[in-house]
Amino acid sequence: MTEFVFPERTVEDLLAGRRELLDPATRKVARDILARVEREGEAGLLDLARQHGDWNGSDRWWFDRAACDEALSSIDAAAREDLETMAAQVRSFASAQRAAMVDIDTVIPGGRAGHTLLPIDRAGCYAPGGRFPLPSSVLMTAITARVAGVREVWLATPRPAPIMLAAAAIAGADGVLGIGGAQAIGALAYGAGPVPRCDAVVGPGNRFVTAAKEALAGSVTIDSLAGPSELVVVADDTADPAWVAADLIAQAEHDTDAMAVLVTTSHRLLQAVRKALVAQLVELPTAATAIASLGKSGAVLAADLAAAREVVNMLAPEHLEVMLADEDGFAAGGLHAGAVFLGSRSAEVFGDYGAGPNHVLPTSGGSRRAAGLSVFTFLRARTWLRIDDPAALAENSARLARLEGLEGHARAAELRSRGMVNGEWETA
């Protein structure tokens, strides 16, 4: 096994060591790709796909619902059952979220006002397909869009394996673009060939995918920008060192840039976790990746739980596990994290694989200002107004309009204040 080190760090070390989410060169490449897809459509998309190895010029590059259904019927029965179980759990949680969001109808001076929650028409969902196919990301994104009420859902994933097409069928996707990268994001945003222009483009991807989404923000709805995955475990002496180590390894095997951090008040626990890490890394197929990630990550020894809370809020991680004697007390009042896992039994991997809440979450401190993917991402709160007694608003509205120098606004308000005579508006 490669020499293993799980160093002690300060929170400042960890913040400084976070990889820059996007660099200028990546942003330029992504913008150039987007411009070409917008300008050339299908022809530009396919040429870029050929250049980047997603398409050889003859294989199928998009798949309709029938092709996805065919893939679903071909996969192993046990795999299908597992995917359908996850899908049901994701759907159930998303449905509970949707049910918690209600239309509003309230009294205002002179009438009523409210909002109506409306889904977008089309969503484009991206699922990575690099080292491993990730059907879980297909289910997390496309099912959530469907539950929100989105009429048409497309998926993009490079060189989709049958398991990805099967997941698309289970999720209810209308079609799959078998191309990845910034060019796929451009196709979802602008439309290309059979792929329609989408109103939202969501899902995690590499830095070029992330840069493309950043460039499109404002033209389409996007979720958060995805950087390397992150986990912070806050633990005390009540935590099982083997469980802590297992969760850190599960996070670290994602990527050499992934962040897997232990925050503890106990030096004894830290030493026990280090020993457990060494034992569990032996013969792990992904050990090289995990060791590189753990070496860049590390442990923060906090003076007390108040200091540990400060560390968490400074890092604002994608995932936060709380393994403490009083996890509810620690979490009370809110913490900056994309998703919180309370108690030692609540492993972050359960969130990855469909306990219910979405696993598409903000990284790189993004949880300080944003939430993860949910039905909220695909809904708009359209407001409405019905005024029956304009006099209740007209005078004040007119004064405010004149305060801003907008005489036309003032006159439009005053016209409504003249009242009704025998069911007709007064005209003078």
PEUR-V963141 format. One record per backbone hydrogen bond with DSSP energy under -1.0 kcal/mol. NH is the residue of the N-H (numbers start at 1). CO is the residue of the C=O. If there is no record, write none. Layout:
NH | CO
NH | CO
This chain:
9 | 299
14 | 10
15 | 11
16 | 12
17 | 13
27 | 23
28 | 24
29 | 25
30 | 26
31 | 27
32 | 28
33 | 29
34 | 30
35 | 31
36 | 32
37 | 33
38 | 34
39 | 35
40 | 36
41 | 37
43 | 40
45 | 41
46 | 42
47 | 43
48 | 44
49 | 45
50 | 46
51 | 47
52 | 48
53 | 50
54 | 49
55 | 49
63 | 176
68 | 64
69 | 65
70 | 66
71 | 67
72 | 68
73 | 69
75 | 71
80 | 76
81 | 77
82 | 78
83 | 79
84 | 80
85 | 81
86 | 82
87 | 83
88 | 84
89 | 85
90 | 86
91 | 87
92 | 88
93 | 89
94 | 90
95 | 91
96 | 92
97 | 93
98 | 94
99 | 95
100 | 96
101 | 98
104 | 115
106 | 113
108 | 111
111 | 108
112 | 386
113 | 106
114 | 384
115 | 104
116 | 382
118 | 380
120 | 378
123 | 152
124 | 200
125 | 154
126 | 202
127 | 156
137 | 134
138 | 134
139 | 135
140 | 136
141 | 137
142 | 138
143 | 139
145 | 141
146 | 142
147 | 143
148 | 144
149 | 146
150 | 145
152 | 121
154 | 123
155 | 175
156 | 125
157 | 177
159 | 178
164 | 161
165 | 161
166 | 162
167 | 163
168 | 164
169 | 165
170 | 166
171 | 167
173 | 168
174 | 153
176 | 63
177 | 155
178 | 61
185 | 181
186 | 182
187 | 183
188 | 184
189 | 185
190 | 186
191 | 187
192 | 195
195 | 192
198 | 188
199 | 122
201 | 221
202 | 124
210 | 206
211 | 207
212 | 208
213 | 209
214 | 210
215 | 211
216 | 212
217 | 213
218 | 220
219 | 216
220 | 216
221 | 199
231 | 259
232 | 319
233 | 261
234 | 321
235 | 263
236 | 323
239 | 236
244 | 240
245 | 241
246 | 242
247 | 243
248 | 244
249 | 245
250 | 246
251 | 247
252 | 248
253 | 249
254 | 251
258 | 255
259 | 229
261 | 231
262 | 298
263 | 233
264 | 300
270 | 266
271 | 267
272 | 268
273 | 269
274 | 270
275 | 271
276 | 272
277 | 273
278 | 274
279 | 275
280 | 276
281 | 277
284 | 281
287 | 284
290 | 286
291 | 287
292 | 288
293 | 289
294 | 290
295 | 291
296 | 292
297 | 293
298 | 260
299 | 7
300 | 262
302 | 264
308 | 304
309 | 305
310 | 306
311 | 307
312 | 308
313 | 309
314 | 310
315 | 311
316 | 312
320 | 339
321 | 232
322 | 341
323 | 234
330 | 326
331 | 327
332 | 328
334 | 331
337 | 335
338 | 317
339 | 318
341 | 320
343 | 322
346 | 343
347 | 345
350 | 347
352 | 348
353 | 349
355 | 350
366 | 363
368 | 365
369 | 366
370 | 366
373 | 360
377 | 374
378 | 375
379 | 376
380 | 118
382 | 116
382 | 380
384 | 114
386 | 112
388 | 110
389 | 110
392 | 389
393 | 390
394 | 390
397 | 393
398 | 394
399 | 395
400 | 396
401 | 397
402 | 398
403 | 399
404 | 400
405 | 402
406 | 401
410 | 406
411 | 407
412 | 408
413 | 409
414 | 410
415 | 411
417 | 414
421 | 424
424 | 421
426 | 419
